[in-house]
Amino acid sequence: MTAPDPLVWLPFDPAELGEVPAGLRYEVVDPREHVPDSVEQVRFYVTPYAMGTEVGDVLPRMASLEVVQLLSAGVDNVRGRVPDGVALCNGRGIHDTSTAELTLTLILASLRGVPQFVRQQDAGVWERPWRPALADKRVLLIGAGAIGQAIEERLLAFETEVVRVARTARRDERGAVHALPELPELLPHADVVVLIVPLTEETRGLVDADFLARMRPGALLVNVARGGVVVTDDLVAALEQERVTAALDVTDPEPLPPDHPLWRAPGVLIAPHVGGASSAMWPRAYRLVREQLERYAAGQPLHNVMAGEY
């Protein structure tokens, strides 16, 4: 008897991939809504695009699993839950464009006072404030991965100086990358600080009271990483003291409760975790998934395989 083709679970119609790779079986499944009996046969699991941990709840039941392909750049929603021997691949490349666009939007809107303009429009008020430009600012970019690079490329077009920081120091074709332990010396000289690091034990709570106290007075903190990178109570305190301003696409907790003081803190602009949620996402997601499935069917190495402890 011929063995059945390997089973792939997709969170979208396979037709979205164009010509689907041959030699594989496809089922459209969102395990948060329904888990079919085929769960024990799944070899390649493409998770739904969801921020919560629910997408990983089905993993213990996947006895034949070989690959987990996320549609997010971060892996914290399945961290520590992928069985040994199963390849975990993140969505590197899917969200670079969309997240970089939102990052620049948050920076420009905050610096140029767009929220104030919207409130004035609602009230029928005509005022012409003098606001800082992004040009000539020094931007500290904490996170030098693919999305960080996409943000950097756009920042440079606005005549800024970009200083990059990553887990370890190195040099590449674009110059120096500083290490996280250098932040105390770098923070006082930055006008804008952008967070685009993965949420790990090393980065959880990175932005605390000490970090915020070292920032230049009036500097802008932009978080497009994960809410847990920032200690929320410490940020609220710094905002209420008007020491810094902030533009946040992510918060901790998330979603932010209606009565949370962060909503009403001065100098903050909040977006509801929409960095990747734009028309730029799905075409890039389909391209990545199609190429991964082609490689899997052909027995070739996959892209974006996360190593070690993820």
C-alpha positions in Angstrom: 0.0 0.0 0.0 1.3 3.4 -0.9 1.8 5.8 2.0 -0.4 9.0 1.8 1.2 12.3 0.9 2.4 14.4 3.8 -0.5 16.4 5.3 -0.2 20.2 5.5 -2.5 22.4 7.6 -3.0 25.9 6.2 -4.9 28.7 7.8 -6.0 29.9 4.3 -7.2 28.5 1.0 -4.3 26.7 -0.8 -5.4 28.5 -4.0 -3.9 31.7 -2.4 -0.5 30.1 -3.0 -1.0 30.0 -6.8 0.3 26.6 -8.0 0.5 24.5 -4.9 3.6 22.2 -4.5 2.8 18.7 -5.6 3.2 15.6 -3.4 1.5 17.2 -0.4 -2.1 17.0 0.9 -3.7 20.2 2.2 -6.4 21.0 4.7 -7.6 24.4 5.8 -7.7 24.4 9.6 -7.9 26.9 12.4 -7.3 24.8 15.5 -8.6 27.5 17.7 -12.1 26.9 16.2 -12.0 23.1 15.4 -9.4 20.3 15.6 -10.2 17.6 13.0 -9.3 13.9 13.4 -6.4 14.4 11.0 -4.4 16.2 13.8 -2.2 13.1 14.4 -1.3 13.0 10.7 -0.1 16.6 10.3 3.5 16.9 9.1 3.6 20.6 8.3 1.6 23.1 10.4 1.2 26.7 9.2 -0.3 28.5 12.2 -3.0 31.1 12.0 -1.8 34.7 12.1 -2.6 35.2 15.8 -0.8 36.9 18.6 -2.0 34.6 21.4 -0.7 31.3 22.7 -3.8 29.4 21.5 -2.2 28.5 18.2 0.2 26.3 20.1 -2.4 24.4 22.2 -2.8 21.7 19.5 0.9 20.9 19.3 0.9 18.0 21.8 -1.6 16.2 19.7 0.4 16.4 16.5 2.2 13.0 16.7 3.6 13.2 13.1 4.7 16.8 13.2 7.9 17.8 11.4 7.6 21.6 10.8 5.8 24.5 12.4 5.7 27.6 10.2 4.6 30.8 11.9 3.2 33.9 10.1 4.7 36.2 12.7 8.3 37.3 13.1 8.2 36.6 16.9 8.0 33.1 18.3 6.9 33.9 21.8 3.4 32.5 21.2 4.9 29.0 20.9 8.1 29.4 22.8 9.0 26.2 24.7 6.0 24.3 23.3 7.5 22.9 20.0 8.5 19.3 20.5 12.1 18.2 20.2 13.0 17.4 16.6 10.4 19.6 15.1 11.6 22.5 13.0 10.2 25.9 14.0 10.3 28.5 11.3 9.3 32.1 11.9 7.8 34.6 9.5 10.9 36.6 8.7 10.3 38.7 5.7 6.5 38.8 6.0 6.2 41.9 8.1 9.3 43.9 7.3 7.6 46.4 4.9 4.4 46.8 6.9 6.0 47.2 10.3 8.6 49.6 9.0 5.9 51.7 7.5 4.0 51.8 10.8 7.2 52.7 12.7 7.8 55.7 10.5 4.1 56.6 10.8 4.3 56.5 14.6 7.5 58.5 14.8 6.3 61.2 12.3 2.8 61.4 13.9 4.3 61.8 17.3 7.0 64.4 16.4 4.8 66.5 14.2 1.7 66.4 16.5 -0.8 64.6 14.3 -2.9 63.5 17.3 -3.2 67.1 18.3 -4.3 68.1 14.8 -7.1 65.4 14.9 -8.3 66.7 18.2 -8.3 70.3 16.9 -10.2 69.2 13.8 -12.8 67.5 16.0 -13.2 70.7 17.9 -13.0 73.1 14.9 -9.9 74.8 16.3 -7.2 76.3 14.0 -3.8 76.5 15.8 -0.3 76.3 14.2 2.1 74.8 16.7 5.9 74.6 16.1 6.9 71.0 16.2 10.2 69.0 15.9 11.0 67.4 12.6 12.5 63.9 12.2 15.3 65.3 10.0 18.6 65.7 11.9 17.5 63.4 14.7 19.6 60.6 16.2 17.6 57.4 16.3 18.7 54.5 18.5 17.4 51.4 16.8 17.4 48.5 19.3 17.1 45.4 17.1 19.2 44.8 14.0 17.3 42.0 12.3 15.3 42.1 9.0 12.6 44.4 10.3 15.2 46.6 11.9 17.0 46.9 8.6 13.8 47.8 6.8 13.2 50.5 9.4 16.7 51.8 9.1 16.5 52.1 5.4 13.4 54.3 5.7 14.9 56.4 8.5 17.9 57.2 6.5 15.7 58.7 3.8 14.5 61.2 6.4 18.0 62.6 6.9 18.5 61.0 10.3 21.5 59.4 12.0 20.8 55.8 12.9 22.7 54.0 15.7 22.1 50.3 15.8 22.0 48.0 18.8 21.7 44.2 18.9 22.4 41.4 21.4 26.1 41.4 20.6 28.4 43.9 19.0 29.6 43.4 15.4 30.3 45.2 12.2 28.6 44.6 8.8 28.5 46.3 5.5 26.5 49.2 7.0 28.9 49.9 9.9 28.9 49.2 13.6 26.3 47.4 15.6 26.5 48.1 19.3 25.7 45.5 22.0 22.9 45.7 24.5 25.2 46.4 27.5 26.3 49.6 25.8 22.8 51.1 26.1 23.5 53.2 29.3 26.1 55.1 27.3 24.0 55.4 24.1 20.6 56.4 25.5 21.4 59.9 26.7 22.4 60.9 23.1 19.3 59.6 21.3 16.3 61.7 20.2 14.2 58.7 19.3 14.5 55.1 20.6 12.9 52.3 18.5 12.4 48.9 20.0 12.3 46.0 17.5 13.8 43.1 19.5 12.3 39.7 20.1 10.7 39.0 23.5 13.2 36.8 25.3 14.3 36.4 28.9 17.1 38.9 28.1 14.8 41.6 26.7 11.7 41.2 28.9 11.5 44.3 31.0 14.5 45.9 29.2 12.9 49.3 29.3 12.5 49.9 33.0 12.8 53.0 35.2 16.6 53.1 34.9 16.4 52.8 31.1 13.8 55.6 30.9 15.8 57.8 33.3 18.8 57.6 31.0 16.9 58.7 28.0 17.3 62.3 26.8 14.6 64.5 28.4 11.7 64.7 25.9 13.0 61.8 23.8 10.5 59.6 22.0 10.2 55.9 22.8 8.7 53.8 20.0 7.8 50.1 20.7 7.0 47.9 17.7 8.4 44.8 19.3 6.4 43.2 22.1 4.7 44.8 25.1 6.7 42.8 27.6 9.9 44.5 26.5 8.7 47.6 28.5 7.8 47.7 32.2 4.5 49.5 31.8 4.2 51.0 35.2 7.7 52.6 34.8 6.7 54.0 31.4 3.4 55.4 32.8 5.4 57.1 35.6 7.9 58.6 33.1 5.1 59.9 30.9 3.2 61.4 33.8 6.4 63.2 34.8 6.7 64.3 31.2 10.3 63.1 31.0 9.7 61.2 27.7 7.1 60.7 25.1 6.0 57.4 23.6 4.4 55.8 20.5 3.4 52.2 21.1 2.1 49.5 18.7 2.3 46.9 21.5 1.5 47.1 25.2 1.6 45.0 28.3 -1.1 43.9 29.1 -2.7 43.5 25.6 -5.3 44.3 24.7 -5.0 47.3 27.0 -8.0 47.6 29.4 -10.2 50.6 28.9 -9.4 51.9 32.4 -5.6 51.5 32.1 -3.7 54.7 33.0 -1.5 54.3 29.9 -4.5 55.5 27.7 -4.6 58.8 29.5 -0.9 59.4 30.1 0.4 62.6 28.5 2.6 62.4 25.4 1.6 58.9 24.3 0.2 57.6 21.0 -1.2 54.0 21.1 -1.9 51.7 18.1 -3.7 48.3 18.7 -0.8 46.0 17.6 -1.2 46.5 13.9 2.4 46.6 12.7 1.9 43.6 10.4 -1.8 44.1 9.7 -1.7 45.8 6.3 -2.2 44.9 2.6 1.5 44.3 2.4 1.3 41.2 4.7 -0.5 38.5 2.8 1.3 38.6 -0.5 4.6 38.2 1.4 3.1 35.5 3.6 1.9 33.5 0.6 5.3 33.8 -1.1 7.1 32.5 2.0 4.8 29.6 2.7 4.8 28.5 -1.0 8.6 28.5 -1.1 8.8 26.7 2.3 6.4 24.0 1.0 8.3 23.6 -2.2 11.5 23.1 -0.2 9.8 20.7 2.2 8.4 18.6 -0.7 11.8 18.5 -2.4 13.7 17.6 0.8 15.6 20.9 0.8 16.6 23.0 3.8 13.9 25.4 5.0 14.3 29.1 5.5 14.0 30.9 8.8 14.6 27.9 11.0 15.0 29.0 14.6 17.9 27.5 16.5 18.4 26.4 20.1 15.8 27.7 22.6 14.1 29.9 20.0 
